[in-house]
Amino acid sequence: MKHVEYGPDGSVDSLRIASAEPPVPAAGEILIEVHYAGVNGPDLVQRRGLYPPPPGSSPILGLEVSGRVAALGANVSEWQVGDLVTALVPGGGYAEFCTAPASHALPIPQGMSLADAAGLPEVWFTAWANLVDMGHIQAGDHVLIHGGAGGVGCAAIQLAKLMGAQVCVTEGSEQKLERCRELGADIAINAREQDFSEAIKAAIGKRGLDIVLDMLGGDTLQKNINLLRRGGRLLIIAFNLGSKAEIDLMPLLTRRLTIAGSTMRARPAEEKTSIRDDLLCQIWPAFADGRLRTSTFATFPLHKVADAHHLMESAQHTGKIILQVK
């Protein structure tokens, strides 16, 4: 099979097409003939040598795919050869064949293309795990989502609105803010032109925020903490502005705040299965009936993978970048 590999320097230009034997599905796994694969921030970090795959996982880049079930491992009964699926995978997505735990795969939502479906698992698993499982989001909550026009941001905006929350977002351009508004954001703040903290205070007054979903870190951490109301939750999924900062933690005591961080890839398989089941029951029908929308921005053929990574690094996109494998 064809797959993408990268050189030891981890540069974008070291990405290239290589050849290898297809993987064989273990017990409880399915083999997917990959048609499309999503491109995600962790792929770039792994390419640079800073995010190794979990033990036993494929070293090939790629955390989500869509395609056709090509073979079944032992003890798999919920899928049949020929089924069209999208799946969260621990690695191996940038390839013509990829294995996935059978319980981490989902059917293609009714009416959705395989290209769009490839961009669902990583961002929707992440948004659900943070806002619902860890953030305990409820109707009426006020939620701040940093980087609202990114893949996770687009999913998080829609999920929060589906749950009945009031949504604030930050972004760095009017084009990206307009995309956030299209997806339902109530308050959209250009963080390059104004202090997001002051803008939120002006918009919601003294009420404060219930949840902040942060992928920035750095000097935003203190502002996030200061914006939270009693019982508020700061949920961290990345540190694009750095993981080190000097902050005053006294509000954690006086306002009973929670700070939590997580990655999806390292979660136990059972947790991912639970999230899959929740998405299938509560989110997939909303795609089928039009309440939720996909967010594909660009699609590149597999041999143009370097162009896809250049676009991801430029941060000029909104939503998802997809590789066409087949």
C-alpha positions as a Markdown table, in Angstrom:
| # | Residue | x | y | z |
|---|---|---|---|---|
| 1 | Met | 0.0 | 0.0 | 0.0 |
| 2 | Lys | 1.0 | 3.6 | -0.4 |
| 3 | His | 1.4 | 5.7 | 2.7 |
| 4 | Val | 3.0 | 8.9 | 3.9 |
| 5 | Glu | 6.3 | 9.0 | 5.7 |
| 6 | Tyr | 8.6 | 11.8 | 6.9 |
| 7 | Gly | 12.3 | 12.3 | 7.4 |
| 8 | Pro | 14.2 | 12.6 | 10.7 |
| 9 | Asp | 14.3 | 16.4 | 10.5 |
| 10 | Gly | 10.5 | 16.5 | 10.8 |
| 11 | Ser | 10.2 | 19.2 | 8.2 |
| 12 | Val | 7.1 | 19.6 | 5.9 |
| 13 | Asp | 9.4 | 19.1 | 2.9 |
| 14 | Ser | 10.5 | 15.7 | 4.3 |
| 15 | Leu | 6.9 | 14.3 | 3.7 |
| 16 | Arg | 6.9 | 11.8 | 0.9 |
| 17 | Ile | 4.9 | 8.8 | -0.4 |
| 18 | Ala | 6.3 | 5.4 | 0.5 |
| 19 | Ser | 5.2 | 1.8 | 0.2 |
| 20 | Ala | 4.6 | -0.9 | 2.8 |
| 21 | Glu | 2.6 | -4.0 | 3.4 |
| 22 | Pro | -1.0 | -3.3 | 4.6 |
| 23 | Pro | -1.7 | -3.9 | 8.2 |
| 24 | Val | -3.7 | -6.9 | 9.4 |
| 25 | Pro | -6.6 | -6.3 | 11.8 |
| 26 | Ala | -6.2 | -7.8 | 15.2 |
| 27 | Ala | -9.1 | -9.2 | 17.3 |
| 28 | Gly | -11.7 | -6.5 | 17.8 |
| 29 | Glu | -10.4 | -4.4 | 14.9 |
| 30 | Ile | -11.5 | -3.7 | 11.3 |
| 31 | Leu | -9.3 | -3.0 | 8.3 |
| 32 | Ile | -10.4 | 0.1 | 6.4 |
| 33 | Glu | -9.7 | 0.8 | 2.8 |
| 34 | Val | -9.1 | 4.5 | 3.3 |
| 35 | His | -10.7 | 6.9 | 0.9 |
| 36 | Tyr | -10.1 | 10.1 | 2.9 |
| 37 | Ala | -8.0 | 11.1 | 5.9 |
| 38 | Gly | -8.3 | 14.1 | 8.1 |
| 39 | Val | -5.3 | 16.4 | 8.8 |
| 40 | Asn | -5.0 | 17.5 | 12.4 |
| 41 | Gly | -2.7 | 19.6 | 14.6 |
| 42 | Pro | -1.3 | 16.5 | 16.4 |
| 43 | Asp | -0.1 | 15.2 | 13.0 |
| 44 | Leu | 2.2 | 18.2 | 12.7 |
| 45 | Val | 3.5 | 17.8 | 16.3 |
| 46 | Gln | 4.2 | 14.1 | 15.6 |
| 47 | Arg | 6.0 | 14.9 | 12.4 |
| 48 | Arg | 8.3 | 17.2 | 14.4 |
| 49 | Gly | 9.1 | 14.3 | 16.8 |
| 50 | Leu | 7.2 | 15.7 | 19.8 |
| 51 | Tyr | 4.1 | 13.5 | 19.9 |
| 52 | Pro | 5.0 | 9.8 | 19.6 |
| 53 | Pro | 2.2 | 7.3 | 18.9 |
| 54 | Pro | 1.0 | 5.1 | 21.7 |
| 55 | Pro | 2.7 | 1.8 | 22.2 |
| 56 | Gly | 1.6 | -0.7 | 19.6 |
| 57 | Ser | 0.0 | 1.9 | 17.3 |
| 58 | Ser | 1.0 | 2.6 | 13.7 |
| 59 | Pro | 3.9 | 5.2 | 13.4 |
| 60 | Ile | 2.2 | 6.5 | 10.2 |
| 61 | Leu | 0.5 | 9.9 | 10.6 |
| 62 | Gly | -3.3 | 10.3 | 10.7 |
| 63 | Leu | -5.9 | 10.1 | 13.4 |
| 64 | Glu | -9.1 | 9.9 | 11.5 |
| 65 | Val | -10.3 | 8.3 | 8.2 |
| 66 | Ser | -13.3 | 7.4 | 6.2 |
| 67 | Gly | -13.6 | 4.5 | 3.7 |
| 68 | Arg | -14.8 | 1.0 | 3.2 |
| 69 | Val | -14.4 | -1.9 | 5.6 |
| 70 | Ala | -12.1 | -4.3 | 3.8 |
| 71 | Ala | -11.6 | -7.1 | 6.4 |
| 72 | Leu | -12.7 | -8.0 | 9.9 |
| 73 | Gly | -10.6 | -9.1 | 12.9 |
| 74 | Ala | -11.7 | -11.8 | 15.2 |
| 75 | Asn | -14.8 | -11.2 | 17.4 |
| 76 | Val | -16.1 | -8.3 | 15.3 |
| 77 | Ser | -19.8 | -8.5 | 14.7 |
| 78 | Glu | -21.1 | -4.9 | 14.4 |
| 79 | Trp | -19.5 | -4.3 | 10.9 |
| 80 | Gln | -19.5 | -6.3 | 7.7 |
| 81 | Val | -17.0 | -6.1 | 4.8 |
| 82 | Gly | -18.2 | -3.4 | 2.4 |
| 83 | Asp | -19.7 | -1.1 | 5.1 |
| 84 | Leu | -18.8 | 2.6 | 4.7 |
| 85 | Val | -17.4 | 4.0 | 7.9 |
| 86 | Thr | -15.5 | 6.9 | 9.5 |
| 87 | Ala | -13.2 | 6.1 | 12.4 |
| 88 | Leu | -11.0 | 7.5 | 15.1 |
| 89 | Val | -7.6 | 5.8 | 14.9 |
| 90 | Pro | -4.5 | 6.0 | 17.0 |
| 91 | Gly | -2.3 | 6.4 | 13.9 |
| 92 | Gly | -2.0 | 5.1 | 10.4 |
| 93 | Gly | -4.6 | 7.3 | 8.6 |
| 94 | Tyr | -2.3 | 8.7 | 5.9 |
| 95 | Ala | -2.3 | 5.3 | 4.0 |
| 96 | Glu | -4.4 | 3.3 | 1.6 |
| 97 | Phe | -5.3 | 0.8 | 4.4 |
| 98 | Cys | -5.6 | 1.4 | 8.1 |
| 99 | Thr | -6.8 | -0.6 | 11.1 |
| 100 | Ala | -9.2 | 0.8 | 13.7 |
| 101 | Pro | -10.9 | -0.6 | 16.8 |
| 102 | Ala | -14.3 | -1.7 | 15.6 |
| 103 | Ser | -15.9 | 0.2 | 18.5 |
| 104 | His | -14.3 | 3.5 | 17.4 |
| 105 | Ala | -15.9 | 3.5 | 14.0 |
| 106 | Leu | -19.2 | 5.1 | 13.0 |
| 107 | Pro | -21.4 | 4.9 | 10.0 |
| 108 | Ile | -21.4 | 7.8 | 7.5 |
| 109 | Pro | -24.2 | 10.2 | 8.5 |
| 110 | Gln | -27.1 | 10.1 | 6.0 |
| 111 | Gly | -26.5 | 12.3 | 3.0 |
| 112 | Met | -22.8 | 13.1 | 3.9 |
| 113 | Ser | -19.9 | 12.5 | 1.5 |
| 114 | Leu | -16.9 | 10.3 | 2.5 |
| 115 | Ala | -14.7 | 13.4 | 2.2 |
| 116 | Asp | -16.7 | 15.4 | 4.8 |
| 117 | Ala | -17.1 | 12.4 | 7.1 |
| 118 | Ala | -13.3 | 11.9 | 7.3 |
| 119 | Gly | -13.1 | 15.2 | 9.2 |
| 120 | Leu | -15.6 | 14.3 | 11.9 |
| 121 | Pro | -14.0 | 11.8 | 14.4 |
| 122 | Glu | -11.0 | 13.7 | 15.9 |
| 123 | Val | -12.8 | 17.0 | 16.4 |
| 124 | Trp | -16.2 | 15.7 | 17.5 |
| 125 | Phe | -14.7 | 13.1 | 19.9 |
| 126 | Thr | -12.6 | 16.0 | 21.4 |
| 127 | Ala | -15.4 | 18.5 | 21.6 |
| 128 | Trp | -17.8 | 15.9 | 23.2 |
| 129 | Ala | -15.1 | 14.7 | 25.7 |
| 130 | Asn | -14.4 | 18.2 | 26.9 |
| 131 | Leu | -17.7 | 20.1 | 26.8 |
| 132 | Val | -20.0 | 17.2 | 27.8 |
| 133 | Asp | -17.9 | 14.6 | 29.7 |
| 134 | Met | -15.5 | 17.0 | 31.5 |
| 135 | Gly | -17.3 | 20.3 | 31.2 |
| 136 | His | -20.8 | 19.1 | 32.1 |
| 137 | Ile | -22.3 | 21.7 | 29.8 |
| 138 | Gln | -25.9 | 22.6 | 30.4 |
| 139 | Ala | -28.5 | 24.8 | 28.7 |
| 140 | Gly | -27.9 | 28.4 | 29.6 |
| 141 | Asp | -24.2 | 28.1 | 30.2 |
| 142 | His | -21.9 | 30.8 | 28.9 |
| 143 | Val | -19.0 | 29.2 | 27.0 |
| 144 | Leu | -15.8 | 30.7 | 25.5 |
| 145 | Ile | -14.1 | 28.8 | 22.7 |
| 146 | His | -10.7 | 30.1 | 21.7 |
| 147 | Gly | -9.8 | 29.5 | 18.0 |
| 148 | Gly | -13.4 | 29.0 | 17.1 |
| 149 | Ala | -12.8 | 28.7 | 13.3 |
| 150 | Gly | -10.4 | 25.7 | 13.7 |
| 151 | Gly | -11.6 | 22.1 | 13.3 |
| 152 | Val | -12.3 | 21.6 | 17.0 |
| 153 | Gly | -13.6 | 25.1 | 17.3 |
| 154 | Cys | -16.2 | 24.6 | 14.6 |
| 155 | Ala | -17.4 | 21.4 | 16.3 |
| 156 | Ala | -17.4 | 22.9 | 19.7 |
| 157 | Ile | -19.5 | 25.9 | 18.7 |
| 158 | Gln | -22.1 | 23.7 | 17.2 |
| 159 | Leu | -22.1 | 21.3 | 20.1 |
| 160 | Ala | -22.5 | 24.1 | 22.6 |
| 161 | Lys | -25.3 | 25.6 | 20.7 |
| 162 | Leu | -27.0 | 22.3 | 20.3 |
| 163 | Met | -26.9 | 22.0 | 24.1 |
| 164 | Gly | -28.5 | 25.4 | 24.6 |
| 165 | Ala | -25.4 | 27.4 | 25.6 |
| 166 | Gln | -24.5 | 31.0 | 24.9 |
| 167 | Val | -21.2 | 30.9 | 22.9 |
| 168 | Cys | -18.4 | 33.4 | 22.8 |
| 169 | Val | -15.4 | 32.8 | 20.4 |
| 170 | Thr | -12.0 | 34.4 | 19.7 |
| 171 | Glu | -10.3 | 34.4 | 16.4 |
| 172 | Gly | -7.7 | 36.5 | 14.5 |
| 173 | Ser | -9.5 | 37.7 | 11.4 |
| 174 | Glu | -12.9 | 38.9 | 10.3 |
| 175 | Gln | -13.2 | 36.1 | 7.8 |
| 176 | Lys | -12.7 | 33.5 | 10.6 |
| 177 | Leu | -15.1 | 35.4 | 12.9 |
| 178 | Glu | -17.8 | 35.3 | 10.2 |
| 179 | Arg | -17.4 | 31.6 | 9.9 |
| 180 | Cys | -17.9 | 31.3 | 13.6 |
| 181 | Arg | -21.1 | 33.4 | 13.4 |
| 182 | Glu | -22.4 | 31.2 | 10.6 |
| 183 | Leu | -22.0 | 28.2 | 12.9 |
| 184 | Gly | -23.9 | 29.9 | 15.7 |
| 185 | Ala | -21.5 | 31.9 | 17.8 |
| 186 | Asp | -23.3 | 34.7 | 19.7 |
| 187 | Ile | -20.3 | 36.8 | 20.5 |
| 188 | Ala | -17.3 | 36.8 | 18.1 |
| 189 | Ile | -14.1 | 38.7 | 19.2 |
| 190 | Asn | -11.1 | 39.6 | 17.1 |
| 191 | Ala | -8.3 | 38.9 | 19.6 |
| 192 | Arg | -5.8 | 40.7 | 17.5 |
| 193 | Glu | -7.7 | 43.9 | 17.7 |
| 194 | Gln | -9.1 | 43.9 | 21.2 |
| 195 | Asp | -8.6 | 42.4 | 24.6 |
| 196 | Phe | -10.9 | 39.4 | 24.6 |
| 197 | Ser | -11.3 | 39.6 | 28.4 |
| 198 | Glu | -12.5 | 43.1 | 28.3 |
| 199 | Ala | -14.8 | 42.4 | 25.3 |
| 200 | Ile | -16.5 | 39.5 | 27.1 |
| 201 | Lys | -16.9 | 41.5 | 30.3 |
| 202 | Ala | -18.6 | 44.3 | 28.3 |
| 203 | Ala | -20.9 | 41.7 | 26.6 |
| 204 | Ile | -22.0 | 39.6 | 29.5 |
| 205 | Gly | -21.4 | 41.9 | 32.5 |
| 206 | Lys | -20.5 | 40.4 | 35.9 |
| 207 | Arg | -22.1 | 37.1 | 35.2 |
| 208 | Gly | -18.9 | 35.3 | 34.2 |
| 209 | Leu | -18.3 | 32.2 | 32.1 |
| 210 | Asp | -19.2 | 28.7 | 33.0 |
| 211 | Ile | -16.7 | 27.0 | 30.6 |
| 212 | Val | -13.6 | 28.1 | 28.7 |
| 213 | Leu | -12.2 | 25.7 | 26.0 |
| 214 | Asp | -8.6 | 26.8 | 25.5 |
| 215 | Met | -6.0 | 25.7 | 22.9 |
| 216 | Leu | -3.8 | 28.8 | 23.4 |
| 217 | Gly | -2.3 | 28.7 | 26.8 |
| 218 | Gly | 0.5 | 31.2 | 27.5 |
| 219 | Asp | -0.7 | 34.6 | 28.8 |
| 220 | Thr | -4.4 | 33.7 | 28.1 |
| 221 | Leu | -4.5 | 31.4 | 31.0 |
| 222 | Gln | -4.8 | 34.1 | 33.7 |
| 223 | Lys | -7.5 | 35.9 | 31.7 |
| 224 | Asn | -9.4 | 32.7 | 31.3 |
| 225 | Ile | -9.3 | 32.0 | 35.0 |
| 226 | Asn | -10.4 | 35.5 | 35.8 |
| 227 | Leu | -13.4 | 35.3 | 33.5 |
| 228 | Leu | -14.8 | 32.1 | 35.1 |
| 229 | Arg | -17.7 | 32.4 | 37.5 |
| 230 | Arg | -18.1 | 30.3 | 40.7 |
| 231 | Gly | -17.8 | 26.6 | 39.7 |
| 232 | Gly | -16.4 | 27.4 | 36.3 |
| 233 | Arg | -14.3 | 25.0 | 34.3 |
| 234 | Leu | -11.2 | 25.8 | 32.3 |
| 235 | Leu | -10.6 | 22.9 | 29.8 |
| 236 | Ile | -7.2 | 22.9 | 28.0 |
| 237 | Ile | -6.6 | 20.9 | 24.8 |
| 238 | Ala | -3.4 | 22.6 | 23.4 |
| 239 | Phe | -0.8 | 25.2 | 24.1 |
| 240 | Asn | -0.3 | 27.1 | 20.9 |
| 241 | Leu | 1.1 | 30.1 | 22.7 |
| 242 | Gly | 3.2 | 28.0 | 25.1 |
| 243 | Ser | 2.6 | 25.7 | 28.1 |
| 244 | Lys | 4.4 | 27.9 | 30.7 |
| 245 | Ala | 3.0 | 31.0 | 32.4 |
| 246 | Glu | 2.9 | 32.6 | 35.8 |
| 247 | Ile | -0.6 | 32.6 | 37.1 |
| 248 | Asp | -2.5 | 33.4 | 40.3 |
| 249 | Leu | -4.4 | 30.3 | 41.4 |
| 250 | Met | -6.3 | 31.9 | 44.3 |
| 251 | Pro | -9.5 | 32.0 | 42.3 |
| 252 | Leu | -9.5 | 28.2 | 42.2 |
| 253 | Leu | -10.1 | 28.3 | 46.0 |
| 254 | Thr | -12.4 | 31.3 | 46.3 |
| 255 | Arg | -14.6 | 30.4 | 43.3 |
| 256 | Arg | -14.2 | 26.6 | 43.3 |
| 257 | Leu | -12.9 | 26.5 | 39.8 |
| 258 | Thr | -11.7 | 23.4 | 37.9 |
| 259 | Ile | -8.8 | 23.3 | 35.5 |
| 260 | Ala | -8.5 | 20.2 | 33.4 |
| 261 | Gly | -6.4 | 19.1 | 30.4 |
| 262 | Ser | -6.6 | 16.2 | 28.1 |
| 263 | Thr | -5.6 | 14.6 | 24.8 |
| 264 | Met | -7.8 | 12.2 | 22.9 |
| 265 | Arg | -5.1 | 9.8 | 21.5 |
| 266 | Ala | -3.9 | 8.6 | 24.9 |
| 267 | Arg | -7.4 | 7.9 | 26.4 |
| 268 | Pro | -8.2 | 4.3 | 27.2 |
| 269 | Ala | -10.1 | 2.5 | 24.4 |
| 270 | Glu | -13.1 | 2.0 | 26.7 |
| 271 | Glu | -13.5 | 5.8 | 27.1 |
| 272 | Lys | -13.3 | 6.3 | 23.3 |
| 273 | Thr | -16.0 | 3.6 | 22.8 |
| 274 | Ser | -18.2 | 5.4 | 25.3 |
| 275 | Ile | -17.8 | 8.7 | 23.4 |
| 276 | Arg | -18.4 | 6.9 | 20.1 |
| 277 | Asp | -21.7 | 5.6 | 21.4 |
| 278 | Asp | -22.8 | 9.0 | 22.7 |
| 279 | Leu | -21.9 | 10.6 | 19.3 |
| 280 | Leu | -23.9 | 8.0 | 17.4 |
| 281 | Cys | -27.0 | 8.4 | 19.5 |
| 282 | Gln | -26.9 | 12.2 | 20.1 |
| 283 | Ile | -24.9 | 13.9 | 17.4 |
| 284 | Trp | -25.1 | 11.7 | 14.2 |
| 285 | Pro | -28.9 | 12.3 | 13.9 |
| 286 | Ala | -28.3 | 16.0 | 14.0 |
| 287 | Phe | -26.1 | 15.8 | 11.0 |
| 288 | Ala | -28.7 | 13.8 | 9.1 |
| 289 | Asp | -31.5 | 16.3 | 9.8 |
| 290 | Gly | -29.4 | 19.4 | 9.1 |
| 291 | Arg | -29.0 | 20.8 | 12.6 |
| 292 | Leu | -25.3 | 20.3 | 12.4 |
| 293 | Arg | -22.9 | 21.1 | 9.5 |
| 294 | Thr | -19.6 | 19.8 | 8.4 |
| 295 | Ser | -16.6 | 22.1 | 8.1 |
| 296 | Thr | -14.4 | 20.9 | 5.3 |
| 297 | Phe | -12.2 | 23.8 | 4.0 |
| 298 | Ala | -9.8 | 22.1 | 1.5 |
| 299 | Thr | -9.1 | 18.7 | 0.1 |
| 300 | Phe | -5.7 | 17.6 | -1.2 |
| 301 | Pro | -4.6 | 14.4 | -3.0 |
| 302 | Leu | -2.3 | 12.2 | -0.9 |
| 303 | His | 0.8 | 13.1 | -2.9 |
| 304 | Lys | 0.1 | 16.8 | -2.0 |
| 305 | Val | 0.3 | 16.1 | 1.7 |
| 306 | Ala | 3.1 | 18.7 | 2.1 |
| 307 | Asp | 0.7 | 21.4 | 0.8 |
| 308 | Ala | -1.9 | 20.3 | 3.3 |
| 309 | His | 0.6 | 20.6 | 6.2 |
| 310 | His | 1.8 | 24.0 | 4.9 |
| 311 | Leu | -1.8 | 25.2 | 5.0 |
| 312 | Met | -2.3 | 23.8 | 8.5 |
| 313 | Glu | 0.8 | 25.6 | 9.7 |
| 314 | Ser | -0.2 | 28.8 | 8.1 |
| 315 | Ala | -3.5 | 28.9 | 10.1 |
| 316 | Gln | -5.2 | 30.5 | 7.1 |
| 317 | His | -7.9 | 27.9 | 7.0 |
| 318 | Thr | -11.2 | 27.5 | 8.7 |
| 319 | Gly | -12.5 | 24.1 | 9.6 |
| 320 | Lys | -11.0 | 20.9 | 8.3 |
| 321 | Ile | -8.2 | 19.9 | 5.9 |
| 322 | Ile | -8.7 | 16.6 | 4.2 |
| 323 | Leu | -6.4 | 14.2 | 2.2 |
| 324 | Gln | -7.9 | 12.2 | -0.6 |
| 325 | Val | -6.3 | 8.8 | -0.5 |
| 326 | Lys | -8.3 | 6.8 | -3.0 |
